[in-house]
Amino acid sequence: MARSQEVTAIRRAFAVAAAATVLGGCASVAVERAKDLSSAGIHYAQATAKVVDVASDAAVDADSDTQVVTRPRPPVSQEQQDQRAARLEQLDAQLVKTISLYATLKRSVNAVEAYFRSLQELANGSQADATGEAVKSVAERVDSLSDALEKGAGKPLLTNAQVNAIGGLAKVVAAQVHGAKVAKALERDAPTIGRALALQERVLELAGDDIRNNLTKSNNQFYLSKVKTPYLKGDIDATWADHRRTYLKVRALGQTEAAVTSAQVAAKQMQNVWERILSGEYSAREVTAMLKDTDDLLEAVGALKDATKAR
């Protein structure tokens, strides 16, 4: 080989190696970005699913507590029993509707989590064809549950402006940032996930009311039986101090609007994060920060439940 040909061959080899390094680096960045994206969606979904469980229990407990407080004194006549039977059936029917709506909401949230997990696998290149179909299948599941949420609510939950904005999400996907396979999935599914997040926010407005009402009632009853009455009787010890700490912590968090409505706020912020993810502007720290209030509320509810069991 002539000297000039040898030099040319070496240059070509270096060029190919450099291109491979650049492409490999870009692919690596795309995979890491998809992992961050997935972590955000998974964290949001897991925290929100726990709040939905709390809301579902709270809806029943708040109504049951009301029935206990307003129960009639014996003896109860047959006429009163007939009236109470009809009333109980009516109350149960409404609660079944509420719990069913929360159950659908939780399935929607879980499906969104599954979508982000599948998207991460797609970015990793794991059985690309099969995984690509899995992502599409999960997205279809999310869309079906969104239809069920609106049907369960019995009325349209989104305004025309919201619907139009969601429909335009596919146009903001930055394909060069996410990599070809992920970008293709995002362009297809951007409106579907955006709609699910918007519907979850609206339904979570109801969850905020249920949590607020039950948290306040339960905590007040806990205060009377475990804090105030023992204090008045002088029957206080280390256990009383623990109960007082629980009461005050729940009271502080329960009366903070940001904590009580944290799940709804998180769903609203997640919509903004989703749009920024699509456009390539995103920081994983944002999701952790925005879910802090949700985590605080869940901790307070958990502490009250544990303390109440000991009564």
Secondary structure, DSSP 8 states (H G I E B T S, - for coil): --HHHHHHHHHHHHHHHHHHHHHHHHHHHHHHHHHHHHHHHHHHHHHHHHHHHHHHHHHHHHHHHHHHHT---S---HHHHHHHHHHHHHHHHHHHHHHHHHHHHHHHHHHHHHHHHHHHHHHHTTTHHHHHHHHHHHHHHHHHHHHHHHHHHTS--S-HHHHHHHHTGGGG--HHHH-HHHHHHHHHHHHHHHHHHHHHHHHHHHHHHHHHHHHHHHHHHHHIIIIIHHHHTT---HHHHHHHHHHHHHHHHHT-HHHHTHHHHHHHHHHHHHHHHHHT---HHHHHHHTHHHHHHHHHHHHHHHHHHT-
